[in-house]
Amino acid sequence: MTAHTVTARIAGLAAGYDRSGAFPEESLRLAHEAGLLTPTIGEQYGGRGAGVEESARILHRLGRLDPSVALITAMTLATHARQAAQPHWPAELYARVVKESFARPVLINHARVEPELGSPARGGLPATRARRTADGWALSGTKRFVTGADGLDWFLVWATTDEPEPRVGTFLVPGGSPGVEVTGRWDQLGLRASGSHDVTFSAVEVPYEHVIGLGPYGPAAEQDNRAGASLHLPLAALYLGVARAAQSAFHAFAHTRVPANLGHAVARTERFRRTAGEIEVLLAGAEQLVFGGAGRIDARDASYTPEQALGARVLADRHGVRAVELAVRLLGNPGLARGQALERHWRDIQCAPVHAPQEDVSLLAIGTKALTADDPAEVPETKAPAL
């Protein structure tokens, strides 16, 4: 199957998955056949070791086709990228995961958000508990917004141990394990096929060695929002792909809509050409920030800071949302008609600012860095940057 055929097929399936909210199994199979689920597997494991910019371009491409598929893919790509940069999985287990990943779609994602805690990006530690057993751990708790939950091969569950001196780590749970249950269905405005369900773990057995990053319970175990540039920029690219799809729908309407009182396509009017120009400026500028920043990370440019990556994502999300809003506003009722591609793209782009860290958290980090740069005596304690 050619790349063009795969692209057309995934795009063709997107509207149906959006309507049904079903897990996009066929589209993910096509993405795997096209080699889009495994490029970030490290060279030391037999993969290509694709960098942040290539990941961003893959997700930009998939975001244009079906952002639900892109988001599920993003989580798997990020997991392999982290392992390539800093190995932390049990070696034998990860070798098995890689072997299976080349043969079929193997989907992996973290399970971190909790009903009481909310997003870890705002601080706090998990209530999900890992109880020590004779053979390992028994994991119990509920996680929210676990993207791809219906089809995950591995849940990476953030939990606290019940030891006298508690520790916090990520427990590796195979999909389909006894005690794993989807308990709350994802029913949101956008990315309806992403399957970001609530998942409950009830005394799920985990081997003792299938835990990564286990460390002391306390502030040092909280999420470091400045350390995720390798995920922030590809996610921003994904939603810019959604905005580009919306732009294409806007252009198609402009070229085919010929009002009787006008006598020619509305694309020839100043109003449409001016809006088309504004949309292009918004998206082209955001793409330069995102892909340029990703390239600097890959080049190990030490002058590219975590705050710059956070800022690129803030601006990209703003620009993407604004670009689609402009297109819908100009089209009026046709832009909001169910069954029209632009209406679906408008719903999907609303999910862009929701991902952690959200804009206010990012701006706090950026502003803190900006202010302390001019007041060295007031430098607050911060975690070491890790791109």
C-alpha positions, 0 to 999 in steps of 0.5 A: 500500500502506497503512502498516498493510499494510506493517507487517503484511507486514514482521512476517509475513516476519520469522520466515521470514527468521530461520529461513533467514538469507536477506537480507531483500530483500522487507522492505527493498523494503517499507521503502523504499516506506514511505519509511523508508530516505531520511528522513535525506537532507538538505534540501540534497539534496532530502530531509527532513533527519530528525533523531535522534529521528525516526531513533530512532522509525523504528528502534524501529518496525522493531525491533518488526517485524524487527530485522534489517531495522531494523539494515540500515536504521540503517546507511543512515540514519546515513550520510545523516544524517552527510552532511547534517550535514557534507558529505564525499562527492564532490558528484557521487557523492553526488548520484547516490546520492541520486537512486538512493535515491529510486527504489529501496532503496540500502543503505550501510554501513561496513566497519571491524571486522577479524579481527586488529584487532577492533572499532575502538572499542577502539583501533587502526588498520586493516590493510586496505591501499589501494595507490596506482595510476595511476588511483586505489587498489587496496584489499585486506583483510578486514572482519568483521560487515559488516551487510547485506553481500549487498545493499549498494550501497556499502561504506565501507571503512576502510583505511590507504594504503601511502604512505611516510607512511601515511594513513587514510581511508574508501574508497567501494566500489560493491557488486558490484565485481570483487574483493569477496567474502563469505568468512565467513557470518553464523551467529549466535544473533540478528539472523540475517537481518542478513547481517553477513558477513565480506567480503574485498576483493582489489585492488578498484579505487577512483577516486582521488577516491572517498575520504573523511576521508583523514588522517595515520596515528596516534592522531588517526585512531582511532575517537572513541566519544564522537562518535556519539550520533546513532547510539547512541540510534537503535540503543538505540531499535531494541532497545527495539522488540525488547523491545516486541515481546517484551512484546506476545508476553508479553501475548498468552500471558497473555491466552490461557493458561487453565490447567484448575486456574485457570479463568481467564487467567493475566493475572489472576494477581498474578504475571503482573500484577506482572511485566507492571508491571516490564517496562513500567517498564523499557521506558517509562523507557528510552524516555524516556531515548532519545527525550528525549536524541534530542530534545535533540540535535535541539534542539542542547541544548549541555548534553546531553553525549556521556556522557549519550548513552552512558549512555542507551544502556547503560541502554536495553540493560540494560532491554531485555535484562532485560525480555525475560528476565523475560517468558521466565523467567515463561513457562518452556518456552513462552517458549523454544519454537522457533517462538514469537515470544518465543523469537526476540525473546529471541535478537535482544535478546542482540545489543543490548549487542554493538554498539560501543562496548560497555558497558565502553568506554562506562562508562570514558568516562562514569566518566572524565568524572565523575571529572575533573569533580571533579579539574580538575588531572587532565583527560586529553586527549580528542577534541572531542565531536561529537553 
